[in-house]
Amino acid sequence: MEEKTEQIGKKGFRLLKFFAYASFGVLLVFTFPFSTIISRNAKQLLLQSYENYALLIGQNLDYQIFQNFSLPVVAKYGQIRLRDEEQYQLMDKVVKNTIHGFKIDMVNIYDINKGIIAYSTNPTLVGKKVILGEGYKAATLGNYSSKLIKQGGDIWGVGLIIPSHETKLRTFLPFKGVDPLSGGQTYIMGVFELLQDVTSEYNEMKKFQYVVFAISISIMALIFVSLLLVVRKAEAILEQRSNEQREWEAKLSQAERLATLGRMVAVISHEIKNPLGVISSTTELLQHTQTSPEDLKQLLGIILEESRRLNGILVEFLDFARPKTPELKVFDMRDTISQVLVSLDQEMKKQHVKVVKELSDIPVLVKADENQIYRALFNIFINSLQALDGEGQIGVKISLKDGSWEILIEDNGKGIAPEDVKKVFEPFFTTKRKGSGLGLAIVKNIIDAHKGFVAIESQPGFGTKVKISLPAYMGE
């Protein structure tokens, strides 16, 4: 019992520890998606904000260039030629005045007809071929698009930003003009490319993300520490309760042993006292009186009978107190039952008891201690005879059920009261005027030692059924 309690306690400890570490793992796993979502949302907001910013600047550039460059140049020179130094300087002035005060690093204007950079705030790029990309192609179709350009990337590709020295947003927008001959209809004259420096904003977002991640880790660590404290407290409580339970079980076991010893002493005293009294009085009678040979024989018979009775009581107590280890061998239970019935044949005839047998047609083989099984069956049949207390019937039936032999012994005697049926296997419990109360307790010990089971069903006035089940021997 103590070992079982200790095992339950250890399982409880392991379960609590598993819960703590599993919770830590779950929190750790969910922290990364949480930070990733924040990172992606923050990047999306930043991109959207600067896209709108670039769009406004592009629209303003479109208007300013058309009003302050395209119209005056066409009116004065007849056509636009940015290779002309005067025209280029005018374009440069208009562009730089427009983007002045805004965080625009560079503006490129693409000539979509020639596929070159017609103007750039970086003069070294003028005249270079267009690199056809998705953003450029979208702008030639009248759409705009933006893309972050940064050093480094995301940690493990999950969206956690790693340090970057420089981060820029590149935006492509269509450069539109108005055709006065078609009633003010717009057309795409070229493509604007705006490059914005968003390094400081991007790094601020990075710091914010790491703060969120650090807070998440801190909260997770606090929860984990709290769980560990709960686990340790629970371990201490369980350990304390386990120790207390072991102490109470030890005290209870000691009390049960003392109670059993008390009952044993009382029963032994009572059972031995009567035979010894009879032997003592008979011996005194032999010493002080002259008896005839017939009376002497009768008195000696009394002494012998009481001595045998006394020996039987002591044997029962020894069998119960010191059960023998079964000496296993294979035998046929039908033969053992027949031997028991032969031993009780005279007593059954004397009481006019009829025996009804329904034994198996095949060998009832078991691997057991034949002497102990004989003793168990003998005790059960004796109880049936005593329950009949005169004329009656005892039935014995053997059947094979689920790999075990079931022996059913049934009598039509006076039966046992319901409240007593639960106690019949308890040591020293008896409803008889004479008896040690160990017969059925010994039966149960024997059957249990053979990995079988025994049960009793009884109804007052209708008799008693005793069921014994023993594993069938199926061969090695």
Secondary structure as the mmCIF struct_conf table of DSSP 4:
data_model
#
loop_
_struct_conf.conf_type_id
_struct_conf.id
_struct_conf.beg_label_comp_id
_struct_conf.beg_label_asym_id
_struct_conf.beg_label_seq_id
_struct_conf.end_label_comp_id
_struct_conf.end_label_asym_id
_struct_conf.end_label_seq_id
HELX_RH_AL_P HELX_RH_AL_P1 GLU A 2 ILE A 65
HELX_RH_PI_P HELX_RH_PI_P1 PHE A 66 SER A 70
HELX_RH_AL_P HELX_RH_AL_P2 LEU A 71 TYR A 77
BEND BEND1 GLY A 78 GLN A 79
TURN_TY1_P TURN_TY1_P1 LEU A 82 ARG A 83
BEND BEND2 ASP A 84 ASP A 84
HELX_RH_AL_P HELX_RH_AL_P3 GLU A 85 ILE A 99
TURN_TY1_P TURN_TY1_P2 HIS A 100 GLY A 101
BEND BEND3 PHE A 102 PHE A 102
STRN STRN1 ILE A 104 ASP A 111
TURN_TY1_P TURN_TY1_P3 ILE A 112 GLY A 115
STRN STRN2 ILE A 116 SER A 120
BEND BEND4 THR A 121 ASN A 122
HELX_RH_3T_P HELX_RH_3T_P1 PRO A 123 LEU A 125
TURN_TY1_P TURN_TY1_P4 VAL A 126 GLY A 127
HELX_LH_PP_P HELX_LH_PP_P1 LYS A 128 LYS A 128
STRN STRN3 LYS A 129 LYS A 129
HELX_LH_PP_P HELX_LH_PP_P2 VAL A 130 VAL A 130
HELX_RH_AL_P HELX_RH_AL_P4 GLU A 134 THR A 140
TURN_TY1_P TURN_TY1_P5 LEU A 141 GLY A 142
STRN STRN4 SER A 145 LYS A 150
BEND BEND5 GLN A 151 GLY A 152
STRN STRN5 ASP A 154 ILE A 155
TURN_TY1_P TURN_TY1_P6 TRP A 156 GLY A 159
STRN STRN6 LEU A 160 ILE A 161
HELX_LH_PP_P HELX_LH_PP_P3 ILE A 162 PRO A 163
BEND BEND6 HIS A 165 HIS A 165
STRN STRN7 THR A 167 ASP A 179
HELX_RH_3T_P HELX_RH_3T_P2 PRO A 180 SER A 182
TURN_TY1_P TURN_TY1_P7 GLY A 183 GLY A 183
BEND BEND7 GLY A 184 GLY A 184
STRN STRN8 GLN A 185 ASP A 197
HELX_RH_AL_P HELX_RH_AL_P5 THR A 199 HIS A 288
BEND BEND8 THR A 289 THR A 289
HELX_RH_AL_P HELX_RH_AL_P6 PRO A 293 ALA A 321
BEND BEND9 ARG A 322 ARG A 322
HELX_LH_PP_P HELX_LH_PP_P4 PRO A 323 PRO A 326
STRN STRN9 LYS A 329 ASP A 332
HELX_RH_AL_P HELX_RH_AL_P7 MET A 333 SER A 343
TURN_TY1_P TURN_TY1_P8 LEU A 344 LEU A 344
HELX_RH_AL_P HELX_RH_AL_P8 ASP A 345 GLN A 351
TURN_TY1_P TURN_TY1_P9 HIS A 352 HIS A 352
STRN STRN10 VAL A 353 GLU A 358
BEND BEND10 ASP A 361 ILE A 362
STRN STRN11 LEU A 365 ALA A 368
HELX_RH_AL_P HELX_RH_AL_P9 GLU A 370 LEU A 388
BEND BEND11 GLY A 390 GLU A 391
STRN STRN12 GLY A 392 LYS A 401
TURN_TY1_P TURN_TY1_P10 ASP A 402 GLY A 403
STRN STRN13 SER A 404 ASP A 411
BEND BEND12 GLY A 413 LYS A 414
HELX_RH_AL_P HELX_RH_AL_P10 PRO A 418 VAL A 421
TURN_TY1_P TURN_TY1_P11 LYS A 422 PHE A 425
BEND BEND13 GLU A 426 GLU A 426
TURN_TY1_P TURN_TY1_P12 PRO A 427 PHE A 428
BEND BEND14 LYS A 432 LYS A 434
BEND BEND15 GLY A 437 GLY A 437
HELX_RH_AL_P HELX_RH_AL_P11 GLY A 439 ALA A 449
TURN_TY1_P TURN_TY1_P13 HIS A 450 LYS A 451
STRN STRN14 PHE A 453 GLN A 459
TURN_TY1_P TURN_TY1_P14 PRO A 460 PHE A 462
STRN STRN15 GLY A 463 PRO A 471
HELX_LH_PP_P HELX_LH_PP_P5 ALA A 472 TYR A 473
#
